[in-house]
Amino acid sequence: MPTKKKKEEYKVEGKKLVGKVKKLIKEGNVRRITIKDKNNKTLVVIPVTVGVIGAILAAPLVVVGAIAAMVTECTISVERTK
């Protein structure tokens, strides 16, 4: 049986970006996180696989932190499994 996917979008301020991404990852049913700037340009795509260890996600979170320092507002697009 194919896995159903659901997409959600959140608009966040740059200073809240890292916290929101960490929260989404902890929820566990997230498959992919895409961060876009206010012009809808994709800045980073983070594939989140089941059973990912926190150390593996440390590098992408550093990138997210750098993006947060440069943007005032962005959109987080989340792909979830149902």
N, CA, C and O atoms as CSV, one atom per row, in Angstrom:
chain,resi,resn,atom,element,x,y,z
A,1,MET,N,N,0.837,-1.178,0.000
A,1,MET,CA,C,0.000,0.000,0.000
A,1,MET,C,C,0.884,1.245,0.000
A,1,MET,O,O,1.732,1.384,0.882
A,2,PRO,N,N,0.714,2.147,-0.956
A,2,PRO,CA,C,1.552,3.351,-1.019
A,2,PRO,C,C,1.312,4.256,0.178
A,2,PRO,O,O,0.205,4.340,0.710
A,3,THR,N,N,2.378,4.930,0.585
A,3,THR,CA,C,2.300,5.872,1.681
A,3,THR,C,C,1.708,7.175,1.179
A,3,THR,O,O,2.135,7.699,0.151
A,4,LYS,N,N,0.719,7.705,1.906
A,4,LYS,CA,C,0.115,8.981,1.529
A,4,LYS,C,C,0.976,10.110,2.058
A,4,LYS,O,O,1.543,10.023,3.147
A,5,LYS,N,N,1.063,11.171,1.270
A,5,LYS,CA,C,1.857,12.334,1.663
A,5,LYS,C,C,0.956,13.545,1.824
A,5,LYS,O,O,-0.034,13.711,1.110
A,6,LYS,N,N,1.316,14.369,2.760
A,6,LYS,CA,C,0.569,15.587,3.039
A,6,LYS,C,C,1.565,16.741,3.069
A,6,LYS,O,O,2.645,16.615,3.646
A,7,LYS,N,N,1.206,17.870,2.447
A,7,LYS,CA,C,2.099,19.030,2.446
A,7,LYS,C,C,1.484,20.155,3.266
A,7,LYS,O,O,0.279,20.402,3.224
A,8,GLU,N,N,2.357,20.829,4.015
A,8,GLU,CA,C,1.962,21.971,4.820
A,8,GLU,C,C,2.976,23.084,4.596
A,8,GLU,O,O,4.124,22.822,4.236
A,9,GLU,N,N,2.552,24.327,4.808
A,9,GLU,CA,C,3.473,25.457,4.705
A,9,GLU,C,C,3.314,26.355,5.918
A,9,GLU,O,O,2.207,26.578,6.409
A,10,TYR,N,N,4.448,26.868,6.390
A,10,TYR,CA,C,4.473,27.772,7.532
A,10,TYR,C,C,5.299,28.991,7.148
A,10,TYR,O,O,6.376,28.848,6.569
A,11,LYS,N,N,4.814,30.177,7.461
A,11,LYS,CA,C,5.599,31.400,7.280
A,11,LYS,C,C,6.194,31.742,8.640
A,11,LYS,O,O,5.480,31.828,9.639
A,12,VAL,N,N,7.507,31.936,8.666
A,12,VAL,CA,C,8.185,32.241,9.930
A,12,VAL,C,C,9.192,33.363,9.721
A,12,VAL,O,O,9.681,33.593,8.615
A,13,GLU,N,N,9.487,34.052,10.817
A,13,GLU,CA,C,10.534,35.068,10.798
A,13,GLU,C,C,11.874,34.341,10.835
A,13,GLU,O,O,11.974,33.232,11.358
A,14,GLY,N,N,12.895,34.970,10.278
A,14,GLY,CA,C,14.221,34.361,10.235
A,14,GLY,C,C,14.734,33.931,11.598
A,14,GLY,O,O,15.349,32.871,11.718
A,15,LYS,N,N,14.491,34.737,12.634
A,15,LYS,CA,C,15.013,34.422,13.963
A,15,LYS,C,C,14.326,33.214,14.596
A,15,LYS,O,O,14.853,32.648,15.554
A,16,LYS,N,N,13.172,32.808,14.089
A,16,LYS,CA,C,12.448,31.656,14.626
A,16,LYS,C,C,12.613,30.407,13.763
A,16,LYS,O,O,12.043,29.360,14.069
A,17,LEU,N,N,13.385,30.516,12.693
A,17,LEU,CA,C,13.516,29.443,11.711
A,17,LEU,C,C,14.112,28.163,12.296
A,17,LEU,O,O,13.536,27.089,12.125
A,18,VAL,N,N,15.235,28.254,12.973
A,18,VAL,CA,C,15.910,27.061,13.503
A,18,VAL,C,C,15.014,26.336,14.509
A,18,VAL,O,O,14.906,25.110,14.471
A,19,GLY,N,N,14.378,27.080,15.398
A,19,GLY,CA,C,13.497,26.475,16.390
A,19,GLY,C,C,12.336,25.731,15.750
A,19,GLY,O,O,11.975,24.641,16.193
A,20,LYS,N,N,11.751,26.314,14.710
A,20,LYS,CA,C,10.624,25.679,14.022
A,20,LYS,C,C,11.077,24.413,13.303
A,20,LYS,O,O,10.375,23.402,13.336
A,21,VAL,N,N,12.235,24.454,12.657
A,21,VAL,CA,C,12.744,23.273,11.956
A,21,VAL,C,C,13.027,22.152,12.956
A,21,VAL,O,O,12.680,20.998,12.702
A,22,LYS,N,N,13.653,22.476,14.087
A,22,LYS,CA,C,13.919,21.461,15.109
A,22,LYS,C,C,12.621,20.834,15.607
A,22,LYS,O,O,12.543,19.618,15.785
A,23,LYS,N,N,11.612,21.658,15.831
A,23,LYS,CA,C,10.323,21.171,16.309
A,23,LYS,C,C,9.689,20.221,15.287
A,23,LYS,O,O,9.156,19.173,15.652
A,24,LEU,N,N,9.751,20.591,14.023
A,24,LEU,CA,C,9.178,19.742,12.969
A,24,LEU,C,C,9.890,18.390,12.891
A,24,LEU,O,O,9.245,17.356,12.719
A,25,ILE,N,N,11.209,18.401,13.015
A,25,ILE,CA,C,11.975,17.158,12.951
A,25,ILE,C,C,11.610,16.238,14.113
A,25,ILE,O,O,11.497,15.025,13.935
A,26,LYS,N,N,11.427,16.809,15.293
A,26,LYS,CA,C,11.078,16.009,16.474
A,26,LYS,C,C,9.701,15.362,16.355
A,26,LYS,O,O,9.445,14.344,16.999
A,27,GLU,N,N,8.821,15.927,15.554
A,27,GLU,CA,C,7.478,15.370,15.396
A,27,GLU,C,C,7.503,13.973,14.795
A,27,GLU,O,O,6.590,13.183,15.033
A,28,GLY,N,N,8.522,13.662,14.027
A,28,GLY,CA,C,8.731,12.298,13.567
A,28,GLY,C,C,8.096,11.873,12.266
A,28,GLY,O,O,8.615,10.954,11.632
A,29,ASN,N,N,7.019,12.470,11.826
A,29,ASN,CA,C,6.386,12.031,10.588
A,29,ASN,C,C,6.728,12.943,9.403
A,29,ASN,O,O,6.041,12.924,8.382
A,30,VAL,N,N,7.777,13.729,9.544
A,30,VAL,CA,C,8.212,14.640,8.485
A,30,VAL,C,C,9.183,13.912,7.564
A,30,VAL,O,O,10.134,13.292,8.040
A,31,ARG,N,N,8.962,13.977,6.268
A,31,ARG,CA,C,9.823,13.323,5.282
A,31,ARG,C,C,10.811,14.300,4.643
A,31,ARG,O,O,11.957,13.941,4.373
A,32,ARG,N,N,10.363,15.532,4.405
A,32,ARG,CA,C,11.210,16.522,3.733
A,32,ARG,C,C,10.810,17.914,4.185
A,32,ARG,O,O,9.627,18.220,4.333
A,33,ILE,N,N,11.824,18.759,4.402
A,33,ILE,CA,C,11.604,20.150,4.767
A,33,ILE,C,C,12.279,21.017,3.713
A,33,ILE,O,O,13.466,20.849,3.431
A,34,THR,N,N,11.528,21.936,3.134
A,34,THR,CA,C,12.056,22.856,2.137
A,34,THR,C,C,11.906,24.268,2.677
A,34,THR,O,O,10.829,24.660,3.127
A,35,ILE,N,N,12.992,25.028,2.629
A,35,ILE,CA,C,12.962,26.412,3.105
A,35,ILE,C,C,13.102,27.333,1.903
A,35,ILE,O,O,14.034,27.208,1.108
A,36,LYS,N,N,12.149,28.267,1.785
A,36,LYS,CA,C,12.135,29.206,0.659
A,36,LYS,C,C,12.156,30.628,1.192
A,36,LYS,O,O,11.654,30.899,2.283
A,37,ASP,N,N,12.744,31.543,0.411
A,37,ASP,CA,C,12.735,32.949,0.816
A,37,ASP,C,C,11.402,33.584,0.444
A,37,ASP,O,O,10.521,32.921,-0.105
A,38,LYS,N,N,11.258,34.871,0.743
A,38,LYS,CA,C,9.971,35.533,0.498
A,38,LYS,C,C,9.642,35.665,-0.987
A,38,LYS,O,O,8.499,35.952,-1.342
A,39,ASN,N,N,10.640,35.456,-1.866
A,39,ASN,CA,C,10.412,35.469,-3.315
A,39,ASN,C,C,10.133,34.074,-3.857
A,39,ASN,O,O,10.111,33.864,-5.070
A,40,ASN,N,N,9.918,33.119,-2.951
A,40,ASN,CA,C,9.612,31.720,-3.275
A,40,ASN,C,C,10.780,30.987,-3.921
A,40,ASN,O,O,10.579,29.989,-4.613
A,41,LYS,N,N,11.998,31.472,-3.702
A,41,LYS,CA,C,13.197,30.804,-4.197
A,41,LYS,C,C,13.635,29.779,-3.154
A,41,LYS,O,O,13.775,30.114,-1.978
A,42,THR,N,N,13.852,28.532,-3.575
A,42,THR,CA,C,14.263,27.473,-2.662
A,42,THR,C,C,15.686,27.722,-2.184
A,42,THR,O,O,16.605,27.867,-2.991
A,43,LEU,N,N,15.863,27.770,-0.863
A,43,LEU,CA,C,17.174,27.993,-0.264
A,43,LEU,C,C,17.833,26.688,0.152
A,43,LEU,O,O,19.034,26.507,-0.046
A,44,VAL,N,N,17.053,25.774,0.730
A,44,VAL,CA,C,17.604,24.489,1.159
A,44,VAL,C,C,16.477,23.458,1.252
A,44,VAL,O,O,15.343,23.782,1.603
A,45,VAL,N,N,16.819,22.207,0.928
A,45,VAL,CA,C,15.908,21.081,1.064
A,45,VAL,C,C,16.579,20.085,1.997
A,45,VAL,O,O,17.710,19.662,1.756
A,46,ILE,N,N,15.876,19.711,3.067
A,46,ILE,CA,C,16.418,18.767,4.034
A,46,ILE,C,C,15.572,17.502,4.005
A,46,ILE,O,O,14.424,17.515,4.450
A,47,PRO,N,N,16.129,16.404,3.483
A,47,PRO,CA,C,15.383,15.143,3.554
A,47,PRO,C,C,15.516,14.581,4.970
A,47,PRO,O,O,16.623,14.458,5.493
A,48,VAL,N,N,14.397,14.245,5.579
A,48,VAL,CA,C,14.400,13.708,6.937
A,48,VAL,C,C,13.913,12.266,6.844
A,48,VAL,O,O,12.756,12.014,6.505
A,49,THR,N,N,14.793,11.333,7.144
A,49,THR,CA,C,14.421,9.924,7.050
A,49,THR,C,C,14.094,9.370,8.425
A,49,THR,O,O,14.523,9.910,9.445
A,50,VAL,N,N,13.337,8.299,8.440
A,50,VAL,CA,C,12.950,7.660,9.689
A,50,VAL,C,C,14.202,7.145,10.390
A,50,VAL,O,O,15.044,6.493,9.773
A,51,GLY,N,N,14.317,7.438,11.668
A,51,GLY,CA,C,15.447,6.952,12.455
A,51,GLY,C,C,16.714,7.768,12.314
A,51,GLY,O,O,17.795,7.278,12.639
A,52,VAL,N,N,16.611,8.997,11.841
A,52,VAL,CA,C,17.796,9.833,11.679
A,52,VAL,C,C,18.339,10.217,13.054
A,52,VAL,O,O,17.586,10.600,13.949
A,53,ILE,N,N,19.637,10.110,13.203
A,53,ILE,CA,C,20.292,10.469,14.449
A,53,ILE,C,C,20.536,11.970,14.456
A,53,ILE,O,O,20.813,12.565,13.414
A,54,GLY,N,N,20.433,12.581,15.636
A,54,GLY,CA,C,20.600,14.028,15.767
A,54,GLY,C,C,21.909,14.538,15.202
A,54,GLY,O,O,21.948,15.636,14.646
A,55,ALA,N,N,22.983,13.774,15.326
A,55,ALA,CA,C,24.293,14.205,14.823
A,55,ALA,C,C,24.279,14.376,13.310
A,55,ALA,O,O,24.967,15.245,12.773
A,56,ILE,N,N,23.510,13.563,12.633
A,56,ILE,CA,C,23.433,13.655,11.167
A,56,ILE,C,C,22.732,14.951,10.761
A,56,ILE,O,O,23.057,15.541,9.731
A,57,LEU,N,N,21.781,15.385,11.566
A,57,LEU,CA,C,21.042,16.605,11.249
A,57,LEU,C,C,21.748,17.870,11.707
A,57,LEU,O,O,21.285,18.971,11.411
A,58,ALA,N,N,22.847,17.737,12.416
A,58,ALA,CA,C,23.554,18.909,12.926
A,58,ALA,C,C,24.035,19.817,11.786
A,58,ALA,O,O,23.883,21.036,11.865
A,59,ALA,N,N,24.607,19.240,10.742
A,59,ALA,CA,C,25.117,20.045,9.619
A,59,ALA,C,C,24.000,20.813,8.913
A,59,ALA,O,O,24.152,22.012,8.679
A,60,PRO,N,N,22.869,20.162,8.561
A,60,PRO,CA,C,21.794,20.943,7.937
A,60,PRO,C,C,21.250,22.040,8.847
A,60,PRO,O,O,20.829,23.088,8.357
A,61,LEU,N,N,21.251,21.821,10.156
A,61,LEU,CA,C,20.762,22.854,11.066
A,61,LEU,C,C,21.705,24.050,11.122
A,61,LEU,O,O,21.261,25.174,11.353
A,62,VAL,N,N,22.991,23.826,10.914
A,62,VAL,CA,C,23.949,24.936,10.827
A,62,VAL,C,C,23.628,25.778,9.595
A,62,VAL,O,O,23.663,27.007,9.646
A,63,VAL,N,N,23.318,25.110,8.496
A,63,VAL,CA,C,22.942,25.817,7.260
A,63,VAL,C,C,21.662,26.607,7.492
A,63,VAL,O,O,21.555,27.759,7.070
A,64,VAL,N,N,20.691,25.991,8.163
A,64,VAL,CA,C,19.433,26.678,8.462
A,64,VAL,C,C,19.696,27.907,9.325
A,64,VAL,O,O,19.082,28.954,9.118
A,65,GLY,N,N,20.602,27.788,10.286
A,65,GLY,CA,C,20.964,28.926,11.129
A,65,GLY,C,C,21.565,30.063,10.331
A,65,GLY,O,O,21.268,31.231,10.586
A,66,ALA,N,N,22.406,29.731,9.366
A,66,ALA,CA,C,23.015,30.750,8.509
A,66,ALA,C,C,21.955,31.441,7.652
A,66,ALA,O,O,21.998,32.656,7.454
A,67,ILE,N,N,21.012,30.662,7.150
A,67,ILE,CA,C,19.920,31.232,6.352
A,67,ILE,C,C,19.084,32.172,7.224
A,67,ILE,O,O,18.702,33.262,6.800
A,68,ALA,N,N,18.812,31.727,8.444
A,68,ALA,CA,C,17.997,32.536,9.356
A,68,ALA,C,C,18.625,33.895,9.610
A,68,ALA,O,O,17.917,34.887,9.780
A,69,ALA,N,N,19.951,33.944,9.638
A,69,ALA,CA,C,20.644,35.208,9.872
A,69,ALA,C,C,20.527,36.157,8.682
A,69,ALA,O,O,20.684,37.368,8.837
A,70,MET,N,N,20.253,35.615,7.499
A,70,MET,CA,C,20.217,36.437,6.288
A,70,MET,C,C,18.816,36.847,5.850
A,70,MET,O,O,18.674,37.834,5.128
A,71,VAL,N,N,17.783,36.127,6.261
A,71,VAL,CA,C,16.436,36.436,5.777
A,71,VAL,C,C,15.576,37.002,6.899
A,71,VAL,O,O,15.775,36.691,8.073
A,72,THR,N,N,14.627,37.830,6.519
A,72,THR,CA,C,13.712,38.387,7.505
A,72,THR,C,C,12.462,37.525,7.637
A,72,THR,O,O,11.894,37.393,8.721
A,73,GLU,N,N,12.047,36.949,6.528
A,73,GLU,CA,C,10.865,36.093,6.527
A,73,GLU,C,C,11.068,34.995,5.502
A,73,GLU,O,O,11.635,35.224,4.434
A,74,CYS,N,N,10.600,33.801,5.833
A,74,CYS,CA,C,10.707,32.706,4.881
A,74,CYS,C,C,9.533,31.752,5.053
A,74,CYS,O,O,8.747,31.869,5.993
A,75,THR,N,N,9.433,30.813,4.130
A,75,THR,CA,C,8.373,29.820,4.166
A,75,THR,C,C,8.999,28.458,4.323
A,75,THR,O,O,9.958,28.119,3.630
A,76,ILE,N,N,8.450,27.669,5.247
A,76,ILE,CA,C,8.890,26.289,5.431
A,76,ILE,C,C,7.804,25.409,4.842
A,76,ILE,O,O,6.653,25.457,5.278
A,77,SER,N,N,8.166,24.611,3.859
A,77,SER,CA,C,7.248,23.662,3.254
A,77,SER,C,C,7.590,22.287,3.802
A,77,SER,O,O,8.737,21.849,3.717
A,78,VAL,N,N,6.601,21.604,4.362
A,78,VAL,CA,C,6.827,20.323,5.026
A,78,VAL,C,C,6.044,19.233,4.315
A,78,VAL,O,O,4.847,19.378,4.067
A,79,GLU,N,N,6.721,18.144,3.989
A,79,GLU,CA,C,6.078,16.972,3.412
A,79,GLU,C,C,6.027,15.912,4.500
A,79,GLU,O,O,7.063,15.516,5.034
A,80,ARG,N,N,4.831,15.453,4.828
A,80,ARG,CA,C,4.641,14.468,5.888
A,80,ARG,C,C,4.064,13.176,5.332
A,80,ARG,O,O,3.452,13.155,4.264
A,81,THR,N,N,4.272,12.108,6.076
A,81,THR,CA,C,3.590,10.858,5.774
A,81,THR,C,C,2.382,10.778,6.686
A,81,THR,O,O,2.423,11.236,7.828
A,82,LYS,N,N,1.335,10.211,6.192
A,82,LYS,CA,C,0.110,10.091,7.003
A,82,LYS,C,C,0.102,8.790,7.749
A,82,LYS,O,O,-0.844,8.506,8.484
